[in-house]
Amino acid sequence: MRLTHVAFEELQKDRANSPEDSFVRSTITYEENGKVKRFHVLYPGVFAETAIKEFWDYETPIHEAIALNLLSSYPNRKRLYISSENEFVDPLKKADLQELLAIIHEIKTTGTYLHSNKEKMPPY
């Protein structure tokens, strides 16, 4: 599997005065068996604020790490919606954050991260 792009997008509310949460879409693009695939994770942006306060003190935006972190947990999914803060924070607490950041850095620097199929995806 070759990881080729990591990104996030802060989605806008339909109306500025609406009480709904602002959402974030985190996306990882990868090639598997010669096909380009994308995995999108949608979640309320407020979840990231909690994670940042608790344990995320890196320059890389936490939003870039979410889809990458969850990719191995949902191998055949195209989309995932996270509806609870625990569902968002718990996998990050268990992850090797340094490895996540190293993979993101390599993707941004070289445009790719080659992951051997013999290895299990990093422990996210």
N, C-alpha and C positions, 0 to 999 in steps of 0.2 A: 504494500500500500504506500502510495506517495501522497503526502500532504502538500498541498500547493498554495493554499490561501486561507488566511484567518481574518475575520472582520466582524464588526458589530455595527448596528444601526439603532439609534434612539428614535423610536416611532413617535409621531406627534399625535396628540389628542385631537379628536374631531372638533371640539370646542374648548377654547382656553379656560373657560370657567367651569368645566365639567368636573365632577368629583372623582372620575375614574383615574386609575394609576397610569403613569406614563410607562410604556413597555419598551423593552430592549430585545432586539433579535441578534443573537450571536450565531455566526456561521463559520463552518469549517468546510473547505472544498478539498476533495481528495480524488485520486485516481485508483481504481481497484479493478483488476482484470480488464484493463484497457478502456474502462468507462469512467467518465468524470461524474462524480456524485457530490451532493451537498447535504450537509446535516445542519438544520436550523433549530435553535433553541429559543423559545419566546418566554419571557418572564417579566414581572413588574420590576421596574428599575429600582424601586426602593429596597429590594432584596440585596442589591450590591452595596448599598450604603451600610447595611448591617455588617456584611463581610469585611468591608474596608475598615470599619471601626474595630472589629474583633481581631483580624489577623492579616489582612492584605495591606502591606506597606511597600509595594513595588511600584516602579514608574510605569510599567506596562499596565494599561487599563484592565481591570478584572473582567470586563465584558469580552475581551479577546480570548480569555482562557476558558470560558464556560462551555462552548460547544466542543472544543478540543478535549476538555476534561471528561465530558459525558459520552463522547463518541464510542468508546469501547464498551460502555454499559448498555448501549442501544445500537448494536451493530447493523441492523437492517432497517432502521428507521430513517425517514427523511426529515421529519419534524417532531419536536417535543415541546410540550407546554409545561412549564413548572408553575404550580399553583400554590406552593407553600414555601415559606422561608427555609424550613428544615431541608426540604428537597433540593434547595439551592445551595445551602451552606454545608451540609454534611458531606457531600462528595468532595468539596474543596478542602475540608479539614482533613480528609483521608488521603488526599492527593500529595504527590511529591511536587510541591510548588516550584522548586528550583528546576526540575526536569520540564515541567510545563513551560516555564519561562524560557528555558534553553531551546525548546522546540519552536516556540513562537518566534524567538530571535532568529533562529536558523531559517525559518520560512520567510521572514521579512527580509533577511539579508541575502539569501541565495535564491529565494523563490520556490524552495522545495525542501521537504524533509522526507527521506526515504526510510520507511519502516519495514524491517524484514518480517515476512509472514511467519517465520519460525519463532519469532519472539512474540510474546503477548504484548498487546498495546501497553504502554506505561500504566502504572497502577492508579488509574483515576476512577 
